[in-house]
Amino acid sequence: MIFPPLKWYLVLCSYILAPALAFCNSYGTGLTDWSLASTYGKIGLFIMASLVGNHGGVIAGLAACGVMMSIVSTAADLMQDFKTGYLTLSSAKSMFVSQLLGTAMGCVIAPLTFWLYWSAFDIGSPDSPYKAPYAVIYREMAILGVEGFSELPKHCLALCCGFFVAALAINLLREITPKKVSQFIPIPMAMAVPFYIGAYFAIDMFVGTVILFVWERINRKDAEDYAGAVASGLICGDGIWTIPSAILSICRINPPICMYFGPASSS
């Protein structure tokens, strides 16, 4: 077994429970366009980590979380694909075959891509451009599942509760205030994103917002029609560029110029 703490009967329980949660996630995604696969994965994480206990509970919880998330997320994605196919009058049989081919390709491409990243970058290091922040978060959640709230740093739970209430209050304030006022109130969800994945994401979003703002002033109709497509292309391009970047890093090809911003005392 790859993960000895995760016994076969626990894996069986995960696969028995997963279809019911997959249906719930597909239904919720269809209503809200928001997949809660990570939430269902956390349910599996806490359950398995608490069942296994101190002897390998962290590894077992993380492995069970991966199993649950992959099943639940795939179900929601398939539902969206088939709904799109229904709206565009596409052949359901062709879509099903395409899904099978895509899955088979992913079984080869995904490990190779992971190996490429793993070879080129220091994945998970605080000084790396790929810090893998969610890895730390899920590991800490697995530890909580094993040890309980006693493992949290001092005042951590109080801070979490405080910011949780603050997020609810800010969202409520956005809903009850006039539009002229609410447009200047920040969205807590958007504020939280840079804390997870770094400030560079906020800079990208700011640049995109400025482009959209200018575009709307020049031609509002074109902006409304094509802004989503342009934004998707920019996001995909930014993500795809990491593959050539990894190849250049493996080949030890350094960029001709490098900019660094730091405090005056360190320069």
C-alpha positions in Angstrom: 0.0 0.0 0.0 1.2 3.5 -0.8 -0.4 4.9 2.5 -0.3 2.1 5.1 -2.3 4.1 7.7 -5.2 4.3 5.3 -6.6 0.8 5.6 -8.5 -0.9 2.8 -11.8 -0.7 4.6 -11.5 3.0 5.1 -10.9 3.4 1.4 -14.0 1.3 0.7 -16.0 3.5 3.1 -14.8 6.6 1.2 -15.9 5.1 -2.2 -19.3 4.2 -0.7 -19.8 7.6 0.7 -18.4 9.6 -2.3 -21.3 9.0 -4.8 -23.9 10.6 -2.4 -21.6 13.6 -1.8 -20.9 13.8 -5.6 -24.6 14.1 -6.3 -25.0 16.8 -3.7 -22.0 18.7 -5.2 -23.3 18.4 -8.8 -26.7 19.7 -7.8 -25.2 22.6 -5.8 -22.8 23.4 -8.7 -25.7 23.4 -11.1 -27.6 25.9 -9.0 -24.8 28.2 -8.0 -21.9 27.6 -10.5 -19.7 27.1 -7.4 -18.2 23.7 -6.8 -17.7 22.8 -3.1 -15.5 19.8 -3.8 -12.9 21.1 -1.4 -15.5 21.3 1.4 -16.5 17.7 0.9 -12.9 16.7 0.8 -12.4 18.4 4.2 -15.3 16.3 5.5 -13.4 13.1 4.5 -10.2 14.5 5.8 -11.5 15.2 9.3 -13.4 11.9 9.5 -10.5 9.7 8.5 -7.9 11.7 10.5 -10.0 11.3 13.6 -10.7 7.6 13.0 -7.0 6.6 12.4 -5.7 8.8 15.3 -2.2 9.6 16.2 -0.6 6.6 14.3 -0.7 7.9 10.8 -4.0 10.0 11.0 -2.5 12.9 9.1 -1.4 10.9 6.1 -4.7 8.9 6.1 -6.7 12.1 6.3 -4.9 13.7 3.4 -5.1 10.6 1.3 -8.9 10.3 2.0 -9.3 14.0 1.2 -7.7 13.5 -2.2 -9.9 10.5 -3.0 -13.1 12.4 -2.0 -12.2 15.6 -3.8 -11.3 13.9 -7.0 -14.6 12.0 -7.2 -16.8 14.9 -6.1 -15.1 17.4 -8.3 -15.2 15.2 -11.4 -18.9 14.6 -11.0 -19.6 18.3 -11.0 -17.4 18.9 -14.0 -19.1 16.1 -15.9 -22.5 17.6 -15.1 -21.4 21.0 -16.4 -20.0 19.5 -19.6 -23.1 17.5 -20.4 -25.3 20.5 -19.6 -23.3 22.6 -22.1 -23.5 19.8 -24.6 -27.3 19.7 -24.2 -27.6 23.4 -24.7 -25.4 23.3 -27.8 -27.2 20.2 -29.2 -24.0 18.2 -29.1 -23.9 14.4 -29.3 -24.0 12.9 -25.8 -22.2 9.8 -27.1 -19.4 11.9 -28.6 -19.0 13.8 -25.4 -18.8 10.6 -23.4 -16.1 9.2 -25.7 -14.2 12.5 -25.5 -14.4 12.4 -21.7 -12.8 8.9 -21.7 -10.1 10.0 -24.1 -9.4 13.1 -22.0 -9.2 11.1 -18.8 -6.8 8.6 -20.4 -4.6 11.5 -21.6 -4.7 13.1 -18.2 -3.4 9.9 -16.6 -0.2 10.4 -18.6 0.0 14.2 -18.9 -0.7 15.1 -15.3 2.2 13.0 -13.8 4.6 14.2 -16.4 3.6 17.8 -15.7 4.0 17.2 -12.0 7.4 15.7 -12.6 8.4 18.7 -14.7 7.4 21.1 -11.9 9.1 19.0 -9.3 12.3 18.8 -11.2 12.4 22.5 -12.1 11.2 24.3 -9.0 11.6 23.9 -5.3 7.9 23.1 -4.7 6.6 24.0 -1.3 9.5 26.1 -0.1 8.6 29.5 1.3 11.2 31.2 -1.0 9.9 29.4 -4.1 7.5 31.0 -6.6 5.4 27.9 -6.1 4.9 27.8 -2.3 2.0 25.4 -2.5 0.1 27.3 0.3 -2.8 24.9 0.3 -0.5 22.0 1.2 0.3 23.7 4.5 -3.4 24.5 5.1 -4.6 20.9 4.5 -1.8 19.5 6.6 -2.8 21.7 9.5 -6.4 20.6 9.1 -5.3 17.0 9.2 -3.4 17.7 12.4 -6.6 19.3 13.8 -8.5 16.2 12.9 -6.1 14.1 14.9 -5.2 16.4 17.9 -8.2 18.7 18.1 -8.3 22.5 18.7 -5.6 22.2 21.4 -3.0 22.1 18.6 -3.9 25.6 17.3 -1.6 28.5 18.2 -2.7 30.8 21.0 -5.7 33.0 20.1 -5.9 31.4 16.6 -9.5 30.2 17.1 -10.6 33.6 18.5 -9.0 35.3 15.4 -10.8 32.9 13.1 -14.1 33.6 14.7 -13.5 37.3 14.7 -12.7 37.4 11.0 -15.6 35.1 10.2 -18.0 37.5 11.8 -16.3 40.4 10.1 -16.7 38.8 6.7 -20.4 38.2 7.4 -20.8 41.8 8.5 -19.1 43.3 5.5 -21.2 41.1 3.1 -24.3 42.2 4.9 -23.2 45.8 4.7 -22.8 45.4 0.9 -26.3 44.1 0.6 -28.1 46.7 2.6 -26.3 49.8 1.4 -27.2 51.7 -1.8 -25.2 50.7 -4.9 -23.4 54.0 -5.0 -21.9 53.1 -1.6 -21.7 49.3 -1.9 -19.4 49.5 -4.9 -16.7 50.9 -2.7 -17.0 48.2 0.0 -14.5 45.4 -0.7 -15.6 41.8 -1.1 -14.1 39.6 1.7 -13.7 36.6 -0.6 -11.6 38.7 -3.0 -9.6 40.1 -0.1 -8.8 36.6 1.1 -7.3 35.3 -2.2 -3.9 37.1 -2.0 -3.4 35.8 1.6 -3.7 32.2 0.2 -1.6 32.4 -3.0 0.4 35.6 -2.7 0.3 39.2 -3.7 1.2 38.6 -7.3 -2.4 37.4 -7.9 -3.8 40.7 -6.6 -1.5 42.7 -9.0 -2.7 40.6 -11.9 -6.3 41.3 -11.0 -5.6 45.0 -10.5 -4.1 45.3 -14.0 -7.0 43.4 -15.5 -9.5 45.6 -13.7 -7.8 48.7 -15.0 -7.9 47.3 -18.6 -11.6 46.5 -18.2 -12.3 50.0 -16.7 -10.6 51.7 -19.7 -12.3 49.3 -22.2 -15.8 50.1 -20.7 -15.1 53.8 -21.1 -14.1 53.3 -24.8 -16.7 50.8 -25.9 -19.0 49.4 -23.2 -20.8 47.0 -25.5 -17.6 45.3 -26.7 -16.4 45.1 -23.1 -19.6 43.4 -22.0 -19.4 40.9 -24.9 -15.7 40.0 -24.9 -14.3 40.8 -21.4 -15.0 37.3 -20.1 -13.2 35.7 -23.1 -10.2 38.1 -22.9 -9.9 37.6 -19.2 -10.0 33.8 -19.6 -7.3 33.9 -22.2 -5.1 36.0 -20.0 -5.5 33.7 -17.1 -4.9 30.6 -19.2 -1.9 32.1 -20.8 -0.4 33.0 -17.5 -0.9 29.4 -16.3 0.4 27.8 -19.5 3.5 29.9 -19.5 4.7 28.0 -16.4 5.4 25.0 -18.5 8.0 26.8 -20.8 9.3 28.4 -17.6 9.9 25.0 -16.1 11.6 23.8 -19.2 13.9 26.8 -19.3 14.7 26.3 -15.6 15.6 22.6 -16.1 17.9 23.6 -19.0 19.5 26.2 -16.7 18.6 29.1 -18.9 18.5 32.3 -16.9 16.4 35.3 -17.9 18.5 38.3 -19.3 17.1 40.6 -16.7 15.8 40.2 -13.2 14.0 42.8 -11.0 13.8 42.6 -7.2 12.0 44.9 -4.8 13.1 44.9 -1.2 13.6 47.1 1.8 16.3 49.7 1.6 18.3 48.1 4.4 18.7 44.8 2.5 19.7 46.4 -0.9 
